[in-house]
Amino acid sequence: MSLRELAGPLAKEDPTPLYLQLQRVLRDAIAERHVEAKGAIPTERELANDFDVSRITVRKAVDGLVGEGLLTRRRGAGTFVTDTRVEKIFSKLSSFSEDMISRGRRPSSSWVSRAGGAVTPEEALSLGLSPGSLVYRFQRIRYADDVSMALEYSTIPGYCLPSVDVVEHSLYDALERHGHRPVRALQRLRAVAFSAEQAEQLGIEAGQPGLFIERRGFLADGRAAEFTQSYYRGDAYDVVAELNAP
């Protein structure tokens, strides 16, 4: 079945530019796996004919997805879906960096902010801290092979780290170095749509689907060590959980 048959025609009376509409069609086809990872998308000529648009419009749409890292051009071969999806295994307590490295990817981060301060009521409830307790907050954009993957907001109790400066690349590495890496965690997830601000940080369109994962990590003595809220790109992540019969 062609993409035109799956998505229907573009709405030319819609004020949304045609190249953005076509981008949405391609992005949805990739997210829903109508075009598999490492598979080729239709040629510019085929897309132009199928959706009754110019090849310039097609090229602009594809250029945007290449810039996002969803598509890769191969000279003389065509344009292919980048294998960017990552399986996040819920049965394993691991950091983003560890997840990426184990899959042969190169993790990196862009700091939004990191600072210490007094715990908020929400943080105090989640971490079991008294009002006024010191916490360290870390906000980062996470990347794999220079492709944006997630927004991460972490709050760490002051007794787990000496300062915010000890966290360089991996938060879990810093916690382990200082003897406070979590040994167990509670996680919950839900589907979300990225806000305009979040989408701008990730370089994607506002309203794109994502996965919100909240984690509370605990030390062996039962004290909380981490309260992290992460927003993962829905087109880049699969959540996997191992289930066992009682």
Backbone as JSON, one array per atom type, in Angstrom:
{
  "sequence": "MSLRELAGPLAKEDPTPLYLQLQRVLRDAIAERHVEAKGAIPTERELANDFDVSRITVRKAVDGLVGEGLLTRRRGAGTFVTDTRVEKIFSKLSSFSEDMISRGRRPSSSWVSRAGGAVTPEEALSLGLSPGSLVYRFQRIRYADDVSMALEYSTIPGYCLPSVDVVEHSLYDALERHGHRPVRALQRLRAVAFSAEQAEQLGIEAGQPGLFIERRGFLADGRAAEFTQSYYRGDAYDVVAELNAP",
  "N": [[0.85, -1.2, 0.0], [0.59, 2.21, -0.88], [2.04, 5.32, 0.39], [0.32, 7.41, -0.12], [-2.13, 6.11, -0.27], [-2.32, 5.25, 2.35], [-2.28, 7.63, 3.88], [-3.9, 9.46, 2.57], [-4.81, 12.31, 0.48], [-2.9, 15.43, 0.42], [-3.93, 18.37, 2.16], [-4.7, 20.92, 0.36], [-6.04, 23.27, 0.77], [-5.56, 23.84, 3.34], [-3.94, 25.98, 5.68], [-1.45, 25.16, 6.57], [1.82, 24.72, 5.4], [2.55, 22.81, 2.42], [4.87, 21.23, 2.4], [5.32, 20.75, 5.1], [3.05, 19.29, 5.72], [3.58, 17.01, 4.19], [5.9, 16.17, 5.44], [4.79, 15.38, 7.89], [3.27, 13.2, 7.07], [5.31, 11.43, 6.24], [6.77, 11.2, 8.63], [4.85, 10.04, 10.33], [4.49, 7.62, 8.97], [6.96, 6.44, 9.39], [7.04, 6.3, 12.21], [4.9, 4.58, 12.67], [5.8, 2.4, 11.44], [5.28, 1.75, 8.8], [7.12, 2.24, 6.98], [10.03, 0.62, 7.3], [12.78, 0.69, 9.67], [15.92, 1.46, 8.3], [14.91, 1.01, 5.82], [14.06, 2.05, 2.45], [12.55, 5.13, 1.48], [9.9, 6.22, -0.77], [10.93, 7.56, -3.98], [11.82, 11.0, -4.82], [10.48, 11.75, -7.16], [8.37, 9.87, -7.21], [7.0, 10.52, -4.83], [6.27, 13.16, -5.38], [4.54, 12.77, -7.57], [2.58, 11.08, -6.4], [1.46, 12.67, -4.37], [0.8, 14.95, -5.66], [2.43, 17.29, -5.79], [5.14, 19.64, -6.12], [8.56, 18.72, -6.97], [10.33, 20.26, -5.62], [8.94, 20.88, -3.3], [8.77, 18.33, -2.18], [11.51, 17.82, -1.8], [12.14, 19.76, 0.11], [10.61, 18.89, 2.27], [11.8, 16.38, 2.78], [14.41, 17.18, 3.28], [14.11, 18.43, 5.76], [13.54, 16.25, 7.44], [15.84, 14.77, 7.15], [17.57, 16.53, 8.39], [16.6, 16.29, 11.0], [17.47, 13.81, 11.58], [15.97, 11.57, 11.08], [15.88, 10.57, 8.52], [18.23, 9.38, 6.07], [20.38, 10.23, 3.45], [21.73, 8.39, 0.74], [24.2, 8.43, -1.53], [23.45, 7.81, -4.85], [21.84, 5.68, -4.16], [19.48, 6.28, -2.76], [17.01, 7.51, -0.38], [16.9, 6.76, 3.01], [15.34, 5.33, 5.94], [16.57, 6.22, 9.04], [18.08, 4.18, 11.45], [17.03, 4.79, 14.27], [15.53, 4.11, 16.49], [15.17, 3.14, 19.87], [15.2, 0.6, 22.29], [13.81, 0.77, 25.41], [14.37, -0.82, 28.27], [12.42, -1.82, 30.87], [12.92, -3.53, 32.98], [15.51, -3.28, 33.74], [17.69, -1.34, 35.61], [19.11, 1.34, 34.53], [21.2, 3.98, 33.2], [20.66, 6.71, 30.86], [22.98, 7.11, 29.31], [24.27, 4.63, 29.6], [22.37, 2.97, 28.38], [22.51, 3.85, 25.71], [25.22, 3.39, 25.01], [25.34, 0.61, 25.28], [23.99, -0.13, 23.05], [25.58, 0.51, 21.02], [25.6, 3.19, 20.41], [26.45, 6.71, 20.47], [26.35, 8.57, 23.25], [25.37, 11.87, 24.3], [25.04, 15.12, 25.83], [23.21, 18.19, 26.25], [23.42, 20.84, 28.28], [20.74, 22.39, 29.94], [20.19, 23.57, 32.38], [21.72, 23.59, 35.64], [21.7, 23.41, 39.06], [21.74, 24.16, 42.59], [19.38, 24.13, 45.34], [16.58, 24.87, 47.53], [14.34, 22.27, 48.4], [11.3, 21.67, 46.57], [7.71, 21.5, 47.31], [6.58, 19.33, 45.77], [8.87, 17.87, 45.07], [9.82, 17.24, 47.62], [7.82, 15.53, 48.53], [8.07, 13.4, 46.71], [10.69, 12.57, 47.15], [10.84, 12.15, 49.84], [11.79, 14.1, 51.61], [12.56, 16.62, 54.09], [11.01, 19.89, 54.51], [12.85, 22.6, 53.12], [15.18, 21.18, 52.68], [18.3, 20.58, 51.01], [18.64, 20.26, 47.52], [19.83, 19.09, 44.31], [19.43, 20.14, 40.99], [19.09, 19.05, 37.69], [18.87, 19.74, 34.32], [18.61, 18.55, 31.11], [19.18, 18.11, 27.57], [19.09, 15.15, 25.84], [21.13, 13.22, 23.68], [21.72, 10.89, 20.99], [24.22, 9.82, 18.98], [24.29, 12.42, 18.02], [21.64, 12.97, 17.48], [18.64, 14.29, 18.67], [17.05, 12.94, 21.51], [15.7, 12.95, 24.0], [14.24, 14.89, 26.7], [15.37, 15.69, 29.89], [14.78, 15.91, 33.33], [16.15, 16.09, 36.37], [16.17, 15.6, 39.89], [18.18, 15.57, 42.69], [18.84, 14.48, 45.97], [20.6, 16.47, 48.41], [22.37, 15.02, 50.0], [23.46, 13.1, 48.4], [25.32, 13.97, 46.54], [28.28, 16.01, 46.36], [28.28, 18.48, 45.05], [26.83, 20.3, 42.25], [28.68, 20.38, 40.26], [30.1, 18.03, 40.02], [28.88, 16.35, 38.28], [29.37, 15.36, 35.11], [29.13, 13.97, 32.4], [27.51, 11.61, 32.72], [24.93, 11.2, 34.99], [24.44, 9.01, 36.66], [26.97, 7.86, 36.78], [28.3, 9.79, 38.29], [26.84, 9.62, 40.69], [27.48, 6.99, 41.39], [30.26, 7.19, 41.77], [30.29, 8.61, 44.11], [29.16, 6.96, 45.91], [26.37, 6.69, 45.96], [24.6, 5.53, 44.09], [21.45, 4.59, 42.76], [19.81, 1.53, 43.71], [17.43, 0.35, 43.27], [14.26, 1.12, 41.7], [11.22, 2.93, 41.16], [9.02, 3.24, 38.49], [6.92, 5.06, 36.26], [4.85, 5.54, 33.4], [3.47, 7.52, 30.73], [1.6, 8.49, 27.83], [2.32, 11.46, 26.0], [1.97, 14.73, 24.5], [4.29, 16.77, 22.87], [5.02, 20.01, 24.04], [5.14, 23.35, 22.62], [7.5, 24.63, 23.47], [9.06, 22.47, 24.41], [9.24, 20.99, 22.04], [10.7, 22.72, 20.44], [13.17, 22.66, 21.74], [13.94, 20.05, 21.2], [13.99, 20.04, 18.49], [11.83, 19.27, 16.9], [8.41, 18.97, 15.65], [5.82, 20.8, 17.29], [3.42, 19.19, 19.37], [4.0, 16.64, 18.6], [4.01, 13.09, 19.33], [5.05, 11.69, 22.48], [6.85, 9.94, 25.11], [6.34, 10.06, 28.51], [8.29, 9.49, 31.24], [8.55, 8.8, 34.57], [10.78, 8.53, 37.2], [11.65, 7.22, 40.35], [14.37, 6.75, 42.26], [16.09, 4.59, 44.59], [18.27, 4.13, 47.42], [20.22, 1.44, 48.94], [19.64, 1.52, 51.63], [17.1, 2.44, 51.7], [16.61, 5.15, 51.46], [15.7, 7.9, 49.33], [17.21, 8.56, 46.16], [16.98, 9.76, 43.76], [14.9, 11.69, 41.63], [13.48, 11.72, 38.71], [12.2, 13.1, 35.74], [11.45, 12.36, 32.54], [11.17, 13.08, 29.07], [10.63, 11.34, 26.35], [11.22, 11.01, 22.85], [8.56, 9.89, 20.89], [8.9, 8.76, 18.39], [11.3, 7.57, 18.52], [11.67, 5.77, 20.56], [11.0, 2.59, 22.01], [9.24, 0.93, 24.54], [10.09, -1.72, 26.58], [9.12, -4.47, 28.53], [9.78, -7.14, 30.71], [7.74, -9.85, 31.47], [6.6, -12.08, 33.97], [5.06, -15.15, 34.84], [2.95, -15.59, 37.73]],
  "CA": [[0.0, 0.0, 0.0], [1.4, 3.41, -0.98], [1.83, 6.32, 1.44], [-0.87, 8.18, -0.47], [-3.29, 5.31, 0.12], [-2.37, 5.21, 3.81], [-2.49, 8.94, 4.5], [-4.83, 10.3, 1.84], [-4.18, 13.46, -0.19], [-2.58, 16.6, 1.21], [-5.02, 19.34, 2.17], [-4.14, 22.13, -0.24], [-6.73, 24.45, 1.29], [-5.07, 24.02, 4.71], [-2.86, 26.99, 5.72], [-0.16, 24.52, 6.84], [2.56, 24.5, 4.15], [2.49, 21.44, 1.91], [6.05, 20.44, 2.78], [5.12, 20.32, 6.48], [2.07, 18.21, 5.67], [4.26, 15.82, 3.7], [6.77, 15.72, 6.53], [3.96, 14.68, 8.87], [2.94, 11.9, 6.48], [6.51, 10.59, 6.3], [7.1, 10.94, 10.03], [3.87, 9.07, 10.83], [4.77, 6.33, 8.33], [8.14, 5.89, 10.06], [6.67, 5.97, 13.59], [3.98, 3.43, 12.66], [6.56, 1.32, 10.8], [4.89, 1.44, 7.42], [8.45, 2.2, 6.36], [10.86, 0.06, 8.35], [14.12, 1.22, 9.88], [16.9, 1.12, 7.27], [14.24, 0.86, 4.54], [14.04, 3.23, 1.58], [11.27, 5.79, 1.23], [9.72, 6.45, -2.21], [11.79, 8.59, -4.57], [11.22, 12.33, -4.92], [9.53, 11.74, -8.27], [7.19, 9.11, -6.81], [6.26, 11.29, -3.83], [5.69, 14.31, -6.07], [3.4, 12.29, -8.36], [1.54, 10.53, -5.53], [0.8, 13.7, -3.57], [0.49, 16.07, -6.55], [3.18, 18.48, -5.37], [6.39, 19.79, -6.88], [9.7, 18.03, -6.39], [10.94, 21.2, -4.66], [8.2, 20.68, -2.04], [9.22, 17.04, -1.65], [12.89, 17.95, -1.34], [12.14, 20.54, 1.34], [10.09, 18.01, 3.33], [12.8, 15.36, 3.07], [15.56, 17.87, 3.9], [13.81, 18.64, 7.17], [13.64, 14.98, 8.16], [17.26, 14.45, 7.17], [18.14, 17.37, 9.44], [16.19, 15.74, 12.29], [18.11, 12.51, 11.79], [15.05, 10.47, 10.8], [16.21, 10.03, 7.2], [19.62, 9.48, 5.64], [20.57, 10.1, 2.0], [22.89, 7.62, 0.29], [24.45, 8.82, -2.92], [23.23, 6.78, -5.85], [21.0, 4.59, -3.67], [18.17, 6.78, -2.35], [16.86, 8.05, 0.97], [16.54, 5.64, 3.87], [14.98, 5.6, 7.33], [17.67, 6.01, 9.97], [17.75, 3.25, 12.53], [17.2, 5.6, 15.49], [14.69, 3.67, 17.59], [15.88, 2.52, 20.99], [14.34, -0.12, 23.22], [14.05, 1.09, 26.81], [13.95, -2.01, 29.02], [12.01, -1.4, 32.21], [13.38, -4.46, 34.02], [16.91, -3.0, 34.02], [17.91, 0.0, 36.14], [20.3, 1.84, 33.85], [21.15, 5.37, 32.81], [20.56, 6.98, 29.42], [24.29, 6.88, 28.69], [24.5, 3.18, 29.55], [21.47, 2.42, 27.36], [23.01, 4.18, 24.38], [26.5, 2.71, 24.79], [25.09, -0.82, 25.11], [23.44, -0.33, 21.71], [26.55, 0.98, 20.04], [25.35, 4.59, 20.08], [27.31, 7.67, 21.16], [25.5, 9.49, 24.01], [25.87, 13.2, 24.67], [24.03, 15.95, 26.48], [23.31, 19.63, 26.21], [22.88, 21.33, 29.55], [19.8, 23.5, 29.99], [20.53, 24.22, 33.65], [22.05, 22.74, 36.78], [21.82, 24.32, 40.2], [21.25, 23.69, 43.87], [18.34, 24.97, 45.93], [15.7, 24.24, 48.51], [13.39, 21.33, 47.81], [9.92, 22.12, 46.4], [6.77, 20.54, 47.91], [6.46, 18.12, 44.95], [10.12, 17.12, 45.22], [9.87, 16.73, 49.0], [6.91, 14.39, 48.6], [8.61, 12.3, 45.9], [11.97, 12.11, 47.67], [10.76, 11.93, 51.27], [12.67, 15.05, 52.26], [11.95, 17.65, 54.93], [11.02, 21.22, 53.9], [14.1, 23.32, 53.24], [16.34, 20.34, 52.37], [19.06, 20.92, 49.81], [18.61, 19.34, 46.38], [20.5, 19.53, 43.09], [18.56, 19.95, 39.83], [19.8, 18.93, 36.42], [18.0, 19.71, 33.14], [19.44, 18.28, 29.95], [18.69, 17.5, 26.34], [19.92, 13.97, 25.63], [21.35, 12.9, 22.27], [22.41, 9.68, 20.59], [24.82, 10.08, 17.66], [23.94, 13.81, 17.69], [20.2, 13.08, 17.22], [17.94, 14.54, 19.92], [16.27, 11.77, 21.92], [14.86, 13.13, 25.18], [14.44, 15.95, 27.67], [15.5, 15.04, 31.19], [14.76, 16.81, 34.48], [16.48, 15.26, 37.53], [16.39, 16.22, 41.19], [18.98, 14.66, 43.51], [19.01, 15.0, 47.33], [21.91, 17.03, 48.67], [23.27, 14.07, 50.65], [23.97, 12.14, 47.41], [26.42, 14.55, 45.77], [28.87, 17.17, 47.04], [27.92, 19.71, 44.33], [26.35, 20.04, 40.89], [29.81, 20.36, 39.34], [30.7, 16.7, 39.88], [28.2, 15.66, 37.18], [29.93, 15.78, 33.83], [28.37, 13.39, 31.3], [26.5, 10.68, 33.22], [24.51, 11.42, 36.37], [24.62, 7.77, 37.4], [28.41, 7.72, 37.04], [28.63, 10.67, 39.42], [26.25, 9.04, 41.9], [28.26, 5.81, 41.75], [31.57, 7.62, 42.3], [30.13, 9.14, 45.47], [28.54, 5.93, 46.74], [24.92, 6.87, 46.09], [23.86, 5.11, 42.91], [20.24, 3.84, 43.13], [19.84, 0.08, 43.51], [16.1, -0.02, 42.8], [13.51, 2.31, 41.29], [9.82, 2.84, 40.74], [8.83, 4.03, 37.27], [5.6, 5.07, 35.63], [4.92, 6.22, 32.11], [2.22, 7.84, 30.04], [1.77, 9.16, 26.54], [2.16, 12.92, 26.05], [2.26, 15.48, 23.27], [5.29, 17.77, 23.2], [4.63, 21.41, 23.97], [5.93, 24.13, 21.66], [8.84, 24.87, 24.03], [9.79, 21.2, 24.4], [9.51, 20.63, 20.65], [11.79, 23.58, 19.95], [14.42, 22.16, 22.32], [14.29, 18.78, 20.56], [14.06, 20.21, 17.05], [10.74, 18.55, 16.26], [7.19, 19.76, 15.59], [4.96, 20.82, 18.48], [2.31, 18.25, 19.29], [4.45, 15.28, 18.28], [3.83, 12.2, 20.48], [6.21, 11.34, 23.26], [6.65, 9.11, 26.3], [6.75, 10.66, 29.77], [8.68, 8.46, 32.19], [8.95, 9.34, 35.87], [11.52, 7.52, 37.97], [12.13, 7.49, 41.71], [15.4, 5.76, 42.58], [16.32, 4.45, 46.03], [19.5, 3.5, 47.88], [20.02, 0.17, 49.62], [19.07, 1.76, 52.97], [15.71, 2.89, 51.57], [16.5, 6.58, 51.18], [15.57, 8.26, 47.92], [18.44, 9.09, 45.57], [16.74, 10.36, 42.44], [13.56, 11.93, 41.13], [13.73, 12.13, 37.33], [11.1, 13.14, 34.79], [12.02, 12.37, 31.2], [10.24, 13.12, 27.94], [11.3, 10.68, 25.24], [10.57, 11.1, 21.55], [7.8, 8.7, 20.57], [9.36, 8.15, 17.15], [12.66, 7.06, 18.72], [11.74, 4.86, 21.68], [10.06, 1.53, 22.33], [9.36, 0.48, 25.91], [10.02, -3.17, 26.67], [9.08, -4.96, 29.91], [9.71, -8.59, 30.82], [6.66, -10.28, 32.36], [6.72, -13.47, 34.43], [3.83, -15.69, 35.45], [3.06, -15.7, 39.2]],
  "C": [[0.88, 1.24, 0.0], [1.12, 4.36, 0.19], [0.6, 7.15, 1.16], [-2.12, 7.42, -0.06], [-3.44, 5.25, 1.63], [-2.82, 6.54, 4.41], [-3.56, 9.78, 3.82], [-4.11, 11.49, 1.23], [-3.82, 14.56, 0.81], [-3.71, 17.61, 1.09], [-4.51, 20.68, 1.64], [-4.84, 23.41, 0.22], [-6.31, 24.75, 2.73], [-3.95, 25.07, 4.7], [-1.48, 26.4, 6.04], [0.57, 24.27, 5.53], [2.58, 23.03, 3.74], [3.7, 20.61, 2.33], [5.95, 19.95, 4.22], [4.08, 19.2, 6.56], [2.72, 16.91, 5.21], [5.24, 15.28, 4.73], [5.99, 14.91, 7.55], [3.59, 13.29, 8.36], [4.13, 10.95, 6.59], [6.86, 10.23, 7.73], [6.15, 9.91, 10.63], [4.13, 7.68, 10.25], [5.96, 5.65, 8.98], [7.77, 5.44, 11.47], [5.79, 4.74, 13.65], [4.56, 2.24, 11.9], [5.96, 0.84, 9.49], [6.13, 1.46, 6.53], [9.4, 1.77, 7.45], [12.19, 0.79, 8.47], [15.08, 0.62, 8.86], [16.25, 0.89, 5.9], [14.22, 2.15, 3.76], [12.64, 3.81, 1.51], [11.11, 5.94, -0.29], [10.62, 7.58, -2.72], [11.06, 9.93, -4.59], [10.16, 12.36, -6.02], [8.24, 11.02, -7.88], [6.35, 9.89, -5.8], [5.58, 12.49, -4.47], [4.46, 13.9, -6.87], [2.25, 11.83, -7.47], [0.75, 11.63, -4.82], [0.53, 14.98, -4.36], [1.12, 17.37, -6.06], [4.46, 18.54, -6.21], [7.52, 19.02, -6.2], [10.45, 18.94, -5.42], [10.27, 21.05, -3.29], [8.64, 19.38, -1.38], [10.61, 17.17, -1.06], [12.96, 18.72, -0.02], [11.64, 19.7, 2.52], [11.15, 17.0, 3.76], [14.02, 15.99, 3.75], [15.34, 18.06, 5.39], [13.97, 17.38, 7.99], [15.07, 14.46, 8.18], [17.95, 15.25, 8.28], [17.79, 16.88, 10.84], [16.88, 14.43, 12.6], [17.21, 11.33, 11.52], [15.35, 9.8, 9.47], [17.69, 10.26, 6.89], [19.69, 9.32, 4.13], [21.84, 9.3, 1.71], [23.07, 7.87, -1.19], [24.3, 7.62, -3.85], [22.3, 5.66, -5.42], [19.6, 5.05, -3.28], [18.19, 7.35, -0.95], [16.27, 6.97, 1.86], [16.18, 6.13, 5.28], [16.18, 5.28, 8.2], [17.21, 5.08, 11.09], [17.98, 3.94, 13.87], [16.39, 5.08, 16.68], [15.52, 2.93, 18.63], [14.86, 1.81, 21.86], [14.75, 0.23, 24.64], [13.48, -0.05, 27.64], [13.66, -1.62, 30.46], [12.52, -2.31, 33.31], [14.83, -4.2, 34.42], [17.06, -1.55, 34.46], [19.22, 0.54, 35.57], [20.09, 3.3, 33.48], [20.99, 5.5, 31.31], [21.87, 6.66, 28.73], [24.57, 5.39, 28.55], [23.62, 2.52, 28.5], [22.03, 2.64, 25.97], [24.3, 3.42, 24.06], [26.28, 1.22, 24.55], [24.53, -1.14, 23.73], [24.36, 0.21, 20.63], [26.34, 2.42, 19.61], [26.28, 5.48, 20.91], [26.43, 8.67, 21.91], [26.18, 10.84, 24.23], [24.72, 13.99, 25.25], [24.29, 17.42, 26.22], [22.65, 20.15, 27.48], [21.9, 22.49, 29.33], [20.05, 24.29, 31.27], [20.96, 23.16, 34.65], [22.37, 23.67, 37.94], [21.32, 23.63, 41.46], [20.2, 24.63, 44.41], [17.53, 24.2, 46.94], [14.66, 23.38, 47.8], [12.0, 21.96, 47.69], [8.98, 21.12, 47.07], [6.63, 19.25, 47.11], [7.7, 17.25, 45.1], [10.22, 16.5, 46.61], [9.0, 15.5, 49.15], [7.49, 13.18, 47.88], [9.88, 11.71, 46.5], [11.96, 11.85, 49.18], [11.67, 12.84, 52.07], [11.89, 16.05, 53.11], [11.97, 18.99, 54.2], [12.36, 21.92, 54.15], [15.33, 22.5, 52.93], [17.0, 20.77, 51.07], [18.88, 19.84, 48.75], [19.41, 19.96, 45.23], [19.61, 19.18, 41.91], [19.38, 20.0, 38.55], [18.78, 18.84, 35.29], [18.88, 19.59, 31.9], [18.62, 17.86, 28.75], [19.63, 16.35, 26.04], [19.95, 13.62, 24.14], [21.97, 11.52, 22.13], [22.91, 9.89, 19.17], [24.37, 11.43, 17.12], [22.48, 13.99, 17.29], [19.5, 13.27, 18.55], [17.04, 13.37, 20.25], [15.3, 12.07, 23.06], [15.21, 14.41, 25.91], [14.43, 15.3, 29.05], [15.6, 16.08, 32.29], [14.98, 15.94, 35.74], [16.67, 16.11, 38.77], [17.05, 15.19, 42.09], [19.1, 15.26, 44.91], [20.44, 15.44, 47.58], [22.88, 16.04, 49.3], [23.89, 13.07, 49.66], [25.18, 12.65, 46.64], [26.99, 15.74, 46.53], [28.53, 18.5, 46.38], [27.41, 19.33, 42.95], [27.51, 19.85, 39.93], [30.42, 18.98, 39.14], [30.02, 15.88, 38.78], [28.72, 16.2, 35.87], [29.07, 15.26, 32.67], [27.22, 12.52, 31.8], [26.19, 10.96, 34.68], [24.74, 10.17, 37.21], [26.09, 7.49, 37.69], [28.81, 8.56, 38.25], [28.07, 10.11, 40.73], [27.04, 7.81, 42.35], [29.6, 6.17, 42.35], [31.48, 8.07, 43.75], [29.31, 8.21, 46.35], [27.04, 6.03, 46.9], [24.16, 6.55, 44.8], [22.63, 4.31, 43.35], [20.4, 2.35, 42.84], [18.47, -0.47, 43.1], [15.35, 1.26, 42.46], [12.06, 1.94, 41.02], [9.64, 3.75, 39.53], [7.37, 3.97, 36.84], [5.72, 5.86, 34.34], [3.53, 6.53, 31.61], [2.55, 8.53, 28.73], [1.53, 10.66, 26.71], [2.34, 13.48, 24.65], [3.23, 16.59, 23.65], [4.74, 19.17, 23.04], [5.51, 22.12, 22.95], [7.35, 24.34, 22.17], [9.67, 23.59, 24.02], [10.18, 20.8, 22.98], [10.66, 21.45, 20.08], [13.13, 23.09, 20.48], [14.89, 20.89, 21.61], [14.43, 18.9, 19.05], [13.02, 19.41, 16.3], [9.51, 19.45, 16.24], [6.43, 19.69, 16.9], [3.81, 19.85, 18.28], [2.71, 16.83, 18.94], [4.32, 14.38, 19.51], [5.13, 11.88, 21.18], [5.83, 10.42, 24.41], [7.19, 9.87, 27.51], [7.06, 9.53, 30.74], [9.19, 9.13, 33.46], [9.6, 8.24, 36.68], [11.87, 8.05, 39.35], [13.1, 6.38, 42.07], [15.72, 5.77, 44.07], [17.66, 3.75, 46.3], [19.18, 2.2, 48.61], [19.4, 0.36, 51.0], [17.66, 2.32, 52.92], [15.55, 4.37, 51.3], [16.41, 6.83, 49.68], [16.89, 8.86, 47.42], [18.19, 9.84, 44.29], [15.25, 10.55, 42.21], [13.74, 12.52, 39.73], [12.47, 12.05, 36.51], [11.7, 13.32, 33.41], [10.93, 12.36, 30.16], [10.98, 12.58, 26.72], [10.51, 10.86, 23.94], [9.85, 9.79, 21.23], [8.25, 8.01, 19.31], [10.75, 7.54, 17.3], [12.74, 5.98, 19.79], [10.63, 3.81, 21.66], [10.3, 1.14, 23.78], [9.15, -1.02, 25.96], [10.04, -3.57, 28.14], [8.98, -6.48, 29.88], [8.64, -8.95, 31.84], [6.83, -11.75, 32.71], [5.41, -13.91, 35.08], [4.02, -15.81, 36.96], [3.32, -17.14, 39.63]]
}
